[in-house]
Amino acid sequence: MVDRWSGSFEAGVTLIKPEELDFPNTMTDIENDTWILSGSAVMQDGSTIRNGYACDLDCLGAGSRVGIMRSHEGNLHFFVDGQDYGVACSGLPSGVYAVIDLYGQCAQVSITSGSGIHTESNQITVTDIIDQSISTPLSAEATHRFSQCCGNNVAVRTSGTTASRIRNFNHGLVFSCDPLRSDELFEIKIEQLAKQWSGTLHIGLTTMAISDNTPVSILPARAVDLKSKSKITWVVCGSEVKRNGVTVKENYAPSLERLEVGHRVGVMRRSDSTMHIFINGEDMGTAANNIPKNSFAIIDLYGMAEMVSVTSSMFTMISNNSRPPSIRSDSSSDSLEKEIDLDTAQSVSLLFHGNHGKNIVLSNKNSTANRVASYNQGVIVSHKLLPRNHLFQVRIDSLHPRWTSSIMIGVIAFPPEKYSLPLCASAIKKPSWVIQTESVFQNGVKVKDKYGPNLDTLQAGHIVGILVDDDSSLHLHVNGIDHGVAAKDIPVLCYAVVDLYGQCEQVTIVTEHEALPEIPAADREKADIEDGMKERICKTPPSEPSKVKNCEYQNMCARFKALIGLPDGYFNSDFNMCYCETCHKSRGDEPYYKRGEPLKDYAVPFGWCRFALRISPKAQVLNVFEKWHVAFHGTKVEAVRRILDFGDLCRPGDFTMEGNQLAPQPGHFTENRKPDNSDIKQISLSPTLRYAGCDTYAPRFEYKDPKTKKMQHARVTFQVCVKPSSYKVGAQTIGANEQIDPRFSNNELEWSTKERGSTMLYGLLIKIEP
């Protein structure tokens, strides 16, 4: 001890691997996965979670003995001179490392042999913990072991976690002590290489039944020589995959002969009966198929590979008195794998867990969650583990517009029973993967952006869900659409997590048969009107457009359409299409497409809602939807009815049926203000609504929404087909100084035509703005 400083010894545990830890000034500065006792204050991730713990480390002097223990129940205990000071905090995950901070007065410490004190809860001695921690990670999960059945030249030591070849270059076979369960990784680290030999270790799976009593005499000199008609062995040698010594795949992965000391190699039998090899944590993909259950890991310490150690852990049996209630409520003593048989996972009924955010109230037998106060502290978790390939879905029941942001969803990889849930799901620092807006967060850190639809745009009635597939990849589903992989390498044991954040106030768990029918996926805009109207580049047009049922934005646009009194006879509702953010991304639309002869680009009307118009029979005769181009025409709300009555777009100077002459839009060129040699008495079109839908062509119209009673603004445009060669392409005429659309030059934004009959209306587009 050095008296010149204040403060003293700090101790605790961390989930961060030592080789991955960026050591700070003090351990209390680490902001994730760390629990520290500083003085008498218990701190988690740098924040105090408890004051006045019975043990005060600042009061200890030289010669004091301090111990740390994580119990099987996940509780953290501190010992001073053999005395247990009780639970400091709960809910610790397995696989933590002890951490000591020589802070302030404490200048030197030594590891002791402990006091041999037994605890009443689990009868583990401090001596046992310290002795085991020297050779194997301290964990509530049991470290994998090598079987005592091994090659003649192999010595298995350190309680079966280290294997070394003590002579020659072969007879180095070692096996896992137990068969591997589905999705269970058996991983080793190379501790020593002998460069005088060629070749290196082989790794794979075998159906040969191995036990500590299996006669060594039946083992051959090499793994590739392990051949039997009834027993099959698959091993990776170099970069080849061999089955009973016969090469079945070449160039499978980087050659194992490149491995160095410290590198890690693992093998796994997936639940789809495939064998996967992992190198330094990276999955090399499928090495072999049709791997039976109850296969053992096999490693051949051949050639250069002299010594390896086990780095992976297995799932332990959970006793009745320590079994967490979230896994099962009965008193069965089956193994964890049997409870969530991942190979034969059947439909399960998931509810919400009793441990949830303080603003959450559960109802409907824990299938409905309601946030009753504020905008946060609404995190909820499934009460059981999420099986592979099980789609967990919730329906958004209600939203409150006073807040911003909305629902979050994902998975956590730790039991929720005793975890103190944070204010929001994206702030979870323990193993977790959470989707918020268009981003994916892992352990509280954003790891992916611009993924999937923006969850903040979902409306009441929409359904959002998550699924973890056989490849351990997390998928987001919105209204029946799978938006692809959000994250990979999701642990086998995980729970669904939902956050009723911001606007989202209530959700209900729904099963697949209660959810919406799956929306047909498509890779192209569904601009299908009648009789063959389809995108030119679509191979097989769908029988009907993709729709998101009960889209609130589409409903809002429909209310405005009804408000301005347009006759239903002008429309064909079978081909309406919403291009709001949610619907647009659910279909997977591209931002631009081509149409006509010759092909011409146009922009998808993102942010608008299209109400399809009835099409003239001549459209089919002229093959309009194959040969004509697509464009947009902006207009005032007041002009929509007369254009529909007229049946075509009107030019400035034309007379309506009421006898009124049409004038140019305000802000556009007039007879008195126009460039030389220009003609304003023509129809203006554009291939993008960024131009046709601007204030000059489609001015905002203020109105009161009849349902919400709020003041809104609407714009209207027409989507049209325009005959090629009937129009001229010219520069923008609204005085813009910057590029309006990234796909089109400002010199090609305005198409103009004077030719009668050169355009055909096929959609009224409406956009609602605050």
LOLOTOR-510736 format. One line per 3 residues: number of its first residue (from 1); for each residue x negated, y negated, z of C-alpha. Coordinates in Angstrom, 1 decimal. Example, Ala and Ser with C-alpha at 12.3 -4.5 7.8 and 13.67 -1.06 7.14 Angstrom:
1 = -12.3 4.5 7.8; -13.7 1.1 7.1
This chain:
1 = 0.0 0.0 0.0; -1.2 -3.5 -0.8; 0.3 -6.1 1.6
4 = -0.3 -9.1 -0.6; 2.7 -8.3 -2.8; 6.4 -8.2 -2.1
7 = 8.7 -5.4 -3.1; 7.6 -1.8 -3.3; 8.0 1.6 -4.7
10 = 11.0 2.2 -7.0; 12.3 5.7 -8.1; 15.0 7.2 -10.2
13 = 15.7 9.1 -13.4; 16.0 8.3 -17.1; 17.5 10.1 -20.1
16 = 14.9 8.6 -22.4; 12.1 11.0 -23.4; 8.7 9.8 -22.3
19 = 7.3 9.8 -25.8; 10.2 7.6 -26.9; 10.0 5.1 -24.0
22 = 8.7 1.6 -24.7; 7.4 1.0 -21.1; 8.7 -2.4 -19.7
25 = 7.2 -4.4 -16.9; 9.5 -2.6 -14.4; 11.9 0.3 -14.9
28 = 14.8 -2.0 -13.8; 14.3 -3.8 -17.1; 15.5 -0.8 -19.1
31 = 19.0 -1.4 -20.4; 20.1 2.1 -21.2; 20.3 5.6 -19.7
34 = 18.3 4.8 -16.6; 19.3 5.0 -12.9; 16.9 3.4 -10.4
37 = 16.8 2.9 -6.6; 15.2 -0.5 -5.9; 15.0 -1.2 -2.2
40 = 18.5 -0.1 -1.1; 20.2 -1.1 -4.3; 21.2 1.5 -6.9
43 = 20.9 0.2 -10.5; 22.1 1.6 -13.7; 20.8 0.2 -17.0
46 = 19.3 -2.8 -15.3; 22.5 -3.8 -13.4; 23.3 -3.1 -9.7
49 = 26.1 -0.7 -9.2; 25.7 -0.2 -5.5; 24.2 -2.1 -2.6
52 = 23.3 -0.9 0.9; 22.3 2.7 0.0; 21.2 4.5 3.2
55 = 17.6 4.8 2.0; 15.6 1.5 1.6; 12.4 2.2 -0.3
58 = 11.0 -1.3 0.6; 10.8 -0.1 4.3; 8.6 2.9 3.5
61 = 4.9 3.0 4.4; 1.8 4.9 3.4; 2.3 8.7 3.9
64 = 6.0 8.7 3.3; 7.3 11.4 1.0; 10.0 10.6 -1.4
67 = 12.0 13.1 -3.5; 14.6 12.8 -6.3; 17.1 15.4 -7.2
70 = 20.0 15.6 -9.8; 22.5 18.2 -8.5; 24.4 20.6 -10.8
73 = 27.4 18.3 -10.2; 25.5 15.4 -11.8; 24.9 13.5 -8.6
76 = 21.6 11.7 -7.9; 20.1 12.3 -4.4; 17.1 10.7 -2.8
79 = 15.0 12.4 -0.1; 12.6 10.8 2.4; 10.3 13.1 4.4
82 = 12.6 16.0 3.6; 15.9 14.2 4.6; 18.7 14.0 2.1
85 = 20.2 10.5 2.1; 23.2 11.6 0.2; 24.7 10.7 -3.2
88 = 23.3 7.5 -4.7; 25.4 7.7 -7.8; 27.4 10.2 -9.9
91 = 28.0 11.2 -13.4; 24.4 11.7 -14.5; 23.9 13.7 -17.7
94 = 21.7 16.7 -17.9; 18.2 16.6 -19.2; 17.0 13.5 -17.3
97 = 13.4 12.8 -16.4; 12.1 11.6 -13.0; 10.6 8.1 -13.1
100 = 8.5 6.3 -10.6; 7.6 2.6 -10.6; 4.4 1.5 -8.7
103 = 5.8 -1.9 -8.0; 4.7 -4.6 -5.6; 3.0 -3.2 -2.5
106 = 2.9 0.4 -3.7; -0.4 1.0 -5.4; -0.8 4.8 -5.5
109 = 1.3 7.9 -5.3; 0.7 11.7 -5.5; 3.0 14.6 -6.4
112 = 3.4 16.8 -3.3; 4.6 20.4 -2.9; 7.8 19.2 -1.2
115 = 9.4 20.1 2.1; 11.3 23.3 1.2; 14.6 21.8 2.5
118 = 17.7 23.6 1.3; 20.8 21.6 0.3; 24.2 22.9 1.3
121 = 25.7 22.2 -2.1; 23.5 24.3 -4.3; 20.7 25.9 -2.3
124 = 18.0 24.4 -4.5; 14.8 23.6 -2.6; 12.7 20.5 -3.3
127 = 9.7 22.8 -3.7; 11.6 24.6 -6.5; 12.4 21.4 -8.3
130 = 8.9 20.1 -8.2; 7.4 23.4 -9.3; 9.8 23.8 -12.1
133 = 9.5 20.3 -13.3; 5.8 20.8 -14.0; 6.5 23.5 -16.6
136 = 10.1 23.0 -17.8; 12.5 20.1 -18.1; 14.8 19.7 -15.0
139 = 18.3 20.1 -16.4; 21.7 21.5 -15.6; 21.3 23.4 -18.8
142 = 18.9 26.4 -18.8; 15.8 26.1 -20.9; 15.6 28.8 -23.6
145 = 13.2 31.6 -22.8; 11.1 34.0 -24.9; 11.9 37.7 -24.4
148 = 9.2 39.8 -22.7; 9.4 42.0 -25.7; 6.6 40.6 -27.9
151 = 3.8 41.5 -30.2; 0.7 43.4 -28.8; -1.5 40.2 -29.1
154 = 1.0 37.8 -27.4; 1.1 36.7 -23.8; 4.4 35.2 -22.6
157 = 3.9 32.8 -19.6; 5.4 30.0 -17.6; 8.7 31.8 -16.9
160 = 9.1 32.8 -20.5; 8.8 29.3 -22.0; 5.2 29.5 -23.4
163 = 3.9 32.1 -25.8; 0.2 32.4 -26.9; -1.6 34.8 -29.2
166 = -4.7 35.9 -27.3; -6.6 37.6 -30.0; -6.8 38.3 -33.8
169 = -4.4 36.6 -36.3; -1.3 38.9 -36.2; 0.8 41.0 -33.9
172 = 2.2 37.7 -32.7; 6.0 38.3 -32.8; 8.1 36.6 -30.1
175 = 11.9 36.5 -29.8; 14.5 34.5 -28.0; 15.6 36.1 -24.8
178 = 19.3 35.9 -25.8; 21.2 35.8 -29.1; 21.9 32.3 -30.3
181 = 25.4 31.0 -30.1; 26.9 29.0 -33.0; 25.3 25.6 -33.5
184 = 22.7 26.3 -30.8; 19.2 25.2 -31.6; 16.2 27.2 -30.5
187 = 13.2 24.9 -30.8; 9.5 25.3 -30.1; 6.6 22.9 -30.0
190 = 3.2 23.8 -31.4; 0.7 23.5 -28.6; -2.5 25.0 -30.2
193 = -3.8 25.9 -33.6; -6.8 28.0 -34.6; -8.1 26.5 -37.9
196 = -10.3 29.5 -38.6; -7.3 31.4 -39.8; -5.1 30.9 -42.8
199 = -1.3 31.0 -42.8; 0.8 29.8 -39.9; 3.9 30.6 -37.9
202 = 7.1 32.0 -39.4; 10.5 31.3 -37.9; 14.0 32.7 -38.5
205 = 16.7 35.0 -37.2; 17.1 38.7 -36.8; 20.0 41.0 -36.1
208 = 17.7 43.4 -34.3; 18.9 43.7 -30.7; 16.1 42.5 -28.4
211 = 15.8 42.8 -24.6; 12.9 42.6 -22.2; 12.8 46.4 -22.2
214 = 12.7 46.9 -26.0; 9.6 49.0 -26.7; 6.7 47.0 -28.2
217 = 5.7 50.0 -30.3; 8.6 49.4 -32.7; 7.4 45.8 -33.6
220 = 5.3 45.5 -36.8; 2.3 43.3 -37.2; 4.2 40.5 -39.0
223 = 7.8 39.3 -39.2; 8.0 39.9 -42.9; 7.3 43.6 -42.2
226 = 10.4 43.8 -40.0; 12.5 45.8 -42.4; 15.5 48.1 -41.7
229 = 18.6 49.1 -43.6; 20.8 48.4 -40.6; 19.0 45.4 -39.2
232 = 18.3 42.2 -41.2; 15.7 39.6 -40.6; 15.5 36.1 -42.3
235 = 12.3 34.1 -41.9; 10.8 31.0 -43.4; 7.2 31.6 -44.4
238 = 5.4 28.5 -45.8; 8.2 27.0 -47.9; 9.8 30.3 -48.8
241 = 12.8 32.1 -47.3; 12.5 35.8 -47.0; 15.1 38.4 -46.3
244 = 13.6 41.7 -45.0; 10.3 40.6 -46.6; 11.8 39.8 -50.0
247 = 11.7 36.2 -51.2; 15.3 34.9 -51.7; 14.6 31.1 -51.9
250 = 11.5 29.2 -53.0; 10.6 25.6 -52.2; 13.1 25.5 -49.4
253 = 11.4 22.9 -47.3; 8.0 21.3 -46.7; 5.5 24.1 -46.0
256 = 5.2 25.1 -42.4; 1.4 25.3 -43.0; 1.4 21.5 -42.8
259 = 2.5 21.6 -39.1; 0.1 20.1 -36.6; -0.2 20.3 -32.8
262 = 2.8 18.5 -31.2; 5.1 19.2 -34.1; 8.5 20.8 -33.4
265 = 10.2 23.6 -35.3; 13.7 25.0 -34.6; 16.2 27.5 -36.0
268 = 20.0 27.4 -35.7; 22.9 29.6 -36.8; 25.7 27.3 -37.8
271 = 29.3 28.1 -37.1; 29.7 28.6 -40.9; 27.3 31.5 -40.6
274 = 24.3 29.7 -42.3; 20.8 29.5 -41.0; 19.2 26.1 -40.7
277 = 15.6 25.2 -40.0; 14.7 22.0 -38.2; 11.3 20.3 -38.5
280 = 10.7 17.5 -35.9; 14.4 17.2 -35.4; 15.3 17.0 -39.1
283 = 17.7 19.5 -40.6; 16.1 21.1 -43.7; 19.5 22.3 -44.9
286 = 20.8 25.8 -45.4; 18.1 28.5 -45.6; 20.3 31.6 -45.7
289 = 24.0 32.5 -45.7; 26.1 35.2 -44.1; 24.2 35.3 -40.9
292 = 26.0 37.6 -38.4; 26.8 36.6 -34.8; 24.5 37.7 -32.0
295 = 21.4 37.1 -34.0; 18.1 36.4 -32.2; 15.5 33.7 -33.0
298 = 12.3 35.2 -34.2; 8.9 33.4 -34.3; 5.7 34.9 -35.6
301 = 2.5 33.4 -34.2; 0.6 34.2 -37.3; -2.6 32.8 -38.6
304 = -3.4 29.3 -37.3; -0.4 29.2 -34.9; -1.9 30.3 -31.5
307 = 0.4 28.8 -28.8; 3.9 27.4 -28.7; 6.3 26.3 -26.0
310 = 10.1 26.1 -25.8; 11.6 22.6 -25.9; 15.3 23.5 -26.3
313 = 18.0 24.4 -23.8; 21.0 26.7 -23.9; 24.6 26.3 -22.7
316 = 24.9 27.6 -19.2; 27.7 29.6 -17.6; 29.9 27.3 -15.5
319 = 31.0 28.6 -12.2; 34.5 28.2 -10.9; 33.6 25.7 -8.2
322 = 31.6 23.4 -10.5; 33.6 23.7 -13.7; 34.7 20.2 -14.8
325 = 38.5 20.0 -15.1; 38.3 18.4 -18.5; 37.2 21.6 -20.1
328 = 39.8 24.0 -18.6; 42.2 23.9 -15.7; 42.2 27.7 -14.9
331 = 39.7 29.6 -12.9; 38.3 31.7 -15.7; 34.6 32.6 -15.5
334 = 34.1 32.8 -19.2; 31.2 31.0 -20.8; 31.5 27.6 -22.2
337 = 31.2 29.0 -25.7; 34.2 31.3 -25.1; 36.3 28.4 -24.0
340 = 35.7 26.4 -27.1; 34.9 29.3 -29.5; 33.5 27.2 -32.3
343 = 33.7 29.9 -34.9; 37.4 30.6 -34.4; 38.5 27.2 -33.1
346 = 42.3 27.2 -33.2; 44.6 24.2 -33.0; 44.3 22.5 -29.6
349 = 46.5 19.9 -28.0; 44.4 17.0 -26.8; 45.7 14.4 -24.3
352 = 44.1 11.4 -22.7; 41.9 11.9 -19.6; 42.8 10.6 -16.2
355 = 39.6 8.6 -16.0; 40.2 5.5 -18.2; 39.8 1.7 -18.3
358 = 41.4 -0.1 -15.4; 43.9 -1.9 -17.7; 45.3 1.4 -19.1
361 = 48.5 3.0 -18.1; 49.2 6.5 -19.4; 52.7 7.8 -20.2
364 = 54.5 10.5 -22.3; 52.6 13.3 -20.6; 49.3 11.5 -21.1
367 = 49.7 11.3 -24.9; 50.5 7.5 -24.9; 48.1 4.8 -23.6
370 = 49.1 1.2 -23.0; 46.8 -1.7 -22.1; 48.8 -3.8 -19.7
373 = 46.4 -6.7 -19.1; 43.7 -8.8 -20.7; 42.0 -7.7 -23.9
376 = 39.4 -5.3 -22.7; 38.8 -2.4 -20.2; 41.0 -0.3 -22.4
379 = 38.7 2.7 -23.0; 40.4 6.1 -23.0; 38.9 9.6 -23.6
382 = 40.3 13.0 -24.6; 40.9 15.3 -21.6; 39.2 18.2 -23.4
385 = 36.2 18.8 -25.6; 36.8 18.0 -29.3; 36.4 21.2 -31.3
388 = 34.7 21.2 -34.6; 37.0 20.4 -37.6; 39.8 19.3 -35.3
391 = 41.3 16.0 -36.5; 42.0 13.8 -33.5; 44.5 11.1 -34.5
394 = 46.3 8.2 -32.8; 49.1 6.0 -34.1; 48.9 2.3 -33.4
397 = 52.2 1.5 -31.7; 51.8 -2.2 -30.9; 49.5 -5.1 -31.6
400 = 49.4 -8.5 -29.9; 48.3 -11.3 -32.3; 47.0 -13.6 -29.5
403 = 43.7 -11.7 -29.5; 41.0 -11.0 -32.1; 39.4 -7.7 -33.0
406 = 41.3 -4.4 -32.5; 41.0 -0.7 -32.0; 37.7 1.2 -31.7
409 = 37.3 5.0 -32.1; 34.5 7.6 -31.9; 33.1 10.3 -29.7
412 = 31.0 10.6 -26.5; 28.6 13.4 -25.7; 28.9 13.6 -21.9
415 = 31.7 14.5 -19.4; 34.0 11.6 -18.6; 35.1 12.7 -15.2
418 = 32.8 10.5 -13.0; 31.6 8.0 -15.6; 32.3 4.3 -14.9
421 = 33.7 3.2 -18.3; 32.4 -0.2 -19.6; 34.5 -3.1 -20.8
424 = 34.6 -1.8 -24.3; 33.6 1.4 -26.1; 30.8 -0.2 -28.2
427 = 29.0 -1.0 -25.0; 28.6 2.6 -23.9; 24.9 3.2 -23.4
430 = 25.1 6.9 -22.9; 25.2 9.3 -25.9; 28.1 8.0 -28.0
433 = 29.1 7.1 -31.5; 31.8 4.4 -31.8; 33.3 2.8 -34.9
436 = 34.2 -0.9 -34.5; 35.6 -3.0 -37.4; 33.3 -1.9 -40.2
439 = 30.3 -0.9 -38.1; 29.1 2.2 -36.3; 27.5 1.9 -32.9
442 = 25.3 4.6 -31.3; 24.6 4.3 -27.6; 25.7 0.7 -27.8
445 = 23.5 -0.2 -30.7; 24.7 -1.0 -34.2; 23.3 1.6 -36.6
448 = 25.5 1.2 -39.7; 27.4 -1.6 -41.3; 30.0 -1.9 -44.0
451 = 31.4 1.5 -43.3; 35.0 2.4 -44.1; 38.0 0.1 -43.8
454 = 37.9 -2.8 -41.3; 39.7 -1.4 -38.3; 40.7 -4.9 -37.3
457 = 43.1 -5.0 -40.3; 45.1 -2.0 -39.3; 48.7 -2.6 -38.5
460 = 51.3 -1.1 -36.2; 52.3 2.3 -37.6; 48.9 3.0 -39.1
463 = 47.1 6.2 -38.0; 43.4 6.4 -37.3; 41.4 9.5 -36.4
466 = 38.0 11.1 -36.1; 36.7 14.6 -37.0; 33.4 16.3 -36.4
469 = 32.7 18.9 -39.2; 30.6 22.0 -39.2; 27.5 20.0 -40.2
472 = 27.8 17.9 -37.0; 28.9 14.9 -39.0; 31.4 12.4 -37.7
475 = 34.2 11.3 -40.1; 36.7 8.5 -39.8; 40.2 9.1 -41.1
478 = 42.7 6.2 -41.7; 46.2 7.0 -42.8; 45.1 10.4 -44.0
481 = 42.1 9.2 -45.9; 38.6 10.6 -45.0; 36.2 7.7 -45.3
484 = 33.1 9.9 -45.3; 30.3 10.4 -42.8; 30.0 7.8 -40.1
487 = 27.2 9.5 -38.2; 25.2 12.7 -38.2; 23.8 15.1 -35.6
490 = 26.8 14.9 -33.3; 26.3 17.2 -30.3; 28.5 20.3 -30.1
493 = 30.0 19.2 -26.8; 31.7 15.9 -27.3; 35.0 14.1 -26.4
496 = 37.1 11.7 -28.5; 37.1 8.1 -27.3; 39.5 5.3 -28.2
499 = 39.3 1.7 -27.1; 42.5 -0.4 -27.0; 40.6 -3.6 -27.5
502 = 41.8 -7.0 -28.6; 45.0 -6.9 -30.6; 45.6 -3.2 -30.1
505 = 47.8 -2.7 -27.0; 49.3 0.8 -27.4; 48.5 4.1 -29.1
508 = 50.0 7.6 -29.2; 48.2 10.8 -30.0; 49.7 12.5 -33.0
511 = 49.2 15.9 -34.5; 48.4 16.5 -38.1; 52.0 17.5 -39.0
514 = 53.3 14.4 -37.2; 50.9 12.1 -39.1; 51.4 10.7 -42.5
517 = 50.9 13.0 -45.5; 47.5 12.7 -46.9; 47.1 9.9 -49.4
520 = 45.7 11.1 -52.7; 42.1 10.0 -53.0; 41.0 8.2 -56.1
523 = 38.0 6.6 -57.5; 39.7 4.0 -59.7; 42.3 1.4 -59.4
526 = 45.8 2.8 -59.7; 47.1 0.2 -62.1; 49.7 2.7 -63.4
529 = 52.8 1.1 -64.8; 55.1 3.1 -67.1; 54.5 5.5 -69.9
532 = 50.8 6.0 -70.0; 49.7 2.8 -68.4; 46.4 3.8 -66.7
535 = 42.8 2.8 -66.3; 40.9 3.7 -69.5; 38.2 5.2 -67.4
538 = 40.4 7.4 -65.3; 40.2 11.1 -66.3; 43.5 12.2 -64.8
541 = 45.9 9.5 -63.7; 47.9 10.3 -60.5; 51.6 11.0 -60.7
544 = 52.2 7.9 -58.6; 50.1 5.1 -57.1; 48.4 5.6 -53.7
547 = 50.2 3.8 -51.0; 49.6 3.2 -47.3; 53.0 3.7 -45.7
550 = 54.3 0.8 -43.7; 51.6 -1.6 -44.7; 52.4 -4.8 -42.8
553 = 50.7 -7.1 -45.4; 52.8 -5.6 -48.2; 55.9 -6.0 -46.1
556 = 55.0 -9.6 -45.5; 54.6 -10.2 -49.2; 57.9 -8.4 -49.9
559 = 59.7 -10.7 -47.4; 58.4 -13.8 -49.3; 59.5 -12.3 -52.6
562 = 62.9 -11.8 -51.2; 62.9 -15.3 -49.8; 62.4 -17.0 -53.2
565 = 65.4 -15.1 -54.6; 64.0 -13.1 -57.5; 66.5 -10.7 -59.1
568 = 65.6 -7.0 -58.5; 66.3 -6.3 -62.1; 63.0 -7.8 -63.2
571 = 61.0 -5.3 -61.1; 60.0 -1.7 -61.0; 59.2 -0.9 -57.4
574 = 57.8 2.6 -58.3; 54.6 1.0 -59.3; 54.0 -1.7 -56.6
577 = 50.5 -1.9 -55.4; 49.0 -3.5 -52.3; 45.4 -4.7 -52.5
580 = 44.9 -5.8 -48.8; 41.7 -4.7 -47.3; 43.1 -1.5 -45.7
583 = 45.0 -0.3 -48.8; 42.1 -1.3 -51.1; 39.5 0.6 -49.2
586 = 41.8 3.6 -48.6; 42.0 4.2 -52.3; 38.3 3.6 -52.8
589 = 38.9 1.0 -55.6; 35.9 -0.4 -57.4; 35.8 -4.3 -57.5
592 = 35.7 -4.4 -61.3; 37.1 -2.3 -64.1; 37.1 -2.3 -67.9
595 = 40.2 -2.2 -70.2; 41.0 -2.6 -73.9; 39.3 -2.3 -77.3
598 = 36.6 -3.5 -77.1; 36.2 -2.9 -73.4; 36.4 -6.0 -71.3
601 = 35.8 -6.5 -67.6; 38.4 -7.7 -65.1; 38.4 -8.0 -61.3
604 = 40.6 -6.1 -59.0; 43.1 -8.5 -57.3; 41.6 -7.9 -53.8
607 = 43.7 -9.6 -51.1; 46.9 -9.7 -53.2; 50.0 -7.6 -53.5
610 = 51.4 -6.7 -56.9; 55.1 -6.2 -57.5; 55.4 -4.3 -60.8
613 = 57.6 -5.7 -63.6; 59.8 -3.8 -66.0; 58.0 -3.4 -69.2
616 = 59.3 -4.1 -72.7; 59.6 -0.9 -74.9; 57.3 -2.5 -77.4
619 = 54.4 -2.1 -75.0; 54.3 1.6 -75.8; 54.6 1.0 -79.5
622 = 51.7 -1.5 -79.5; 49.7 0.8 -77.2; 49.2 -2.3 -75.0
625 = 47.8 -0.5 -71.9; 45.1 1.2 -73.9; 44.0 -1.5 -76.4
628 = 44.8 -4.9 -74.7; 42.7 -6.6 -72.1; 43.7 -7.5 -68.5
631 = 43.9 -11.0 -67.2; 45.6 -13.2 -64.6; 47.7 -16.4 -64.9
634 = 48.1 -18.7 -61.9; 51.3 -20.7 -61.5; 53.4 -22.5 -58.9
637 = 56.1 -20.7 -56.9; 58.7 -22.9 -58.5; 57.8 -21.7 -61.9
640 = 58.0 -17.9 -61.2; 61.8 -17.6 -61.9; 61.7 -19.5 -65.2
643 = 58.8 -17.4 -66.4; 60.7 -14.2 -65.6; 63.8 -15.6 -67.2
646 = 61.8 -16.6 -70.3; 60.1 -13.2 -70.4; 56.6 -14.6 -71.2
649 = 54.1 -17.2 -70.1; 54.9 -20.8 -70.9; 52.6 -23.4 -72.3
652 = 52.4 -27.0 -71.2; 54.8 -28.9 -73.4; 57.3 -26.0 -73.7
655 = 60.9 -26.6 -72.7; 62.6 -24.4 -70.2; 66.2 -23.1 -70.6
658 = 67.3 -26.0 -68.4; 65.7 -28.5 -70.9; 62.8 -29.5 -68.7
661 = 59.4 -29.9 -70.3; 56.4 -28.2 -68.6; 53.4 -30.3 -67.6
664 = 49.9 -29.3 -66.9; 49.1 -28.3 -63.3; 47.8 -31.1 -61.1
667 = 44.0 -31.2 -61.1; 43.8 -29.7 -64.6; 43.0 -31.6 -67.8
670 = 45.8 -33.8 -69.3; 46.2 -35.6 -72.6; 44.6 -38.7 -71.0
673 = 41.8 -36.7 -69.2; 40.3 -33.9 -71.3; 37.1 -33.1 -73.1
676 = 36.8 -34.0 -76.8; 38.4 -31.5 -79.2; 40.2 -29.6 -76.4
679 = 43.8 -28.7 -76.5; 45.8 -28.6 -73.3; 48.9 -27.1 -74.9
682 = 47.8 -23.5 -74.5; 48.1 -20.7 -72.0; 45.2 -20.4 -69.6
685 = 44.1 -17.0 -68.3; 41.2 -15.6 -66.5; 39.7 -12.1 -65.8
688 = 39.4 -12.9 -62.1; 41.8 -14.2 -59.5; 38.9 -16.2 -57.9
691 = 39.6 -18.6 -60.7; 43.2 -18.0 -61.7; 44.3 -17.9 -58.1
694 = 42.6 -21.1 -57.0; 44.4 -24.3 -55.9; 44.4 -25.8 -59.3
697 = 46.3 -22.9 -61.0; 48.1 -21.3 -58.0; 48.7 -24.0 -55.4
700 = 49.7 -22.9 -51.8; 53.4 -22.9 -50.9; 54.3 -23.3 -47.3
703 = 57.2 -21.3 -45.9; 58.5 -19.8 -42.6; 58.3 -16.0 -42.4
706 = 61.9 -14.8 -41.7; 60.7 -12.0 -39.4; 57.8 -13.6 -37.4
709 = 59.2 -17.2 -37.6; 55.7 -18.4 -38.2; 54.6 -20.9 -40.9
712 = 52.6 -19.2 -43.6; 51.3 -20.1 -47.1; 51.8 -18.2 -50.3
715 = 50.2 -18.2 -53.7; 51.6 -16.5 -56.8; 50.0 -15.3 -60.1
718 = 50.9 -13.0 -62.9; 48.9 -10.0 -64.0; 49.1 -9.7 -67.8
721 = 47.9 -7.8 -70.8; 46.4 -10.0 -73.5; 45.9 -9.1 -77.1
724 = 42.2 -9.0 -78.1; 41.1 -11.6 -80.6; 44.2 -13.8 -79.7
727 = 42.3 -15.9 -77.2; 39.2 -17.9 -76.9; 36.7 -17.5 -74.0
730 = 35.6 -20.8 -72.5; 34.0 -22.4 -69.5; 35.8 -23.2 -66.3
733 = 37.6 -26.6 -66.3; 38.2 -27.3 -62.6; 34.8 -29.0 -62.0
736 = 33.2 -26.2 -60.0; 29.5 -26.6 -59.3; 28.8 -23.1 -58.1
739 = 29.4 -19.7 -59.6; 33.0 -18.7 -58.9; 32.8 -14.9 -59.4
742 = 29.5 -13.0 -59.2; 30.5 -10.8 -62.2; 31.4 -13.6 -64.6
745 = 29.5 -16.6 -65.7; 31.3 -19.9 -65.2; 31.1 -20.3 -69.0
748 = 33.4 -17.3 -69.6; 36.0 -17.7 -66.9; 38.8 -19.4 -68.8
751 = 40.6 -17.6 -71.6; 43.0 -19.7 -73.6; 45.6 -18.7 -76.2
754 = 48.3 -20.5 -78.2; 49.5 -17.4 -80.0; 53.1 -16.5 -79.2
757 = 53.6 -12.9 -78.2; 49.9 -12.4 -77.4; 50.5 -11.7 -73.7
760 = 52.7 -9.3 -71.8; 53.7 -9.6 -68.1; 53.4 -6.5 -66.0
763 = 53.0 -7.7 -62.4; 53.8 -10.5 -60.1; 51.0 -11.0 -57.6
766 = 51.6 -12.6 -54.2; 49.0 -13.6 -51.6; 49.8 -14.7 -48.0
769 = 47.5 -16.9 -46.1; 47.8 -18.5 -42.6
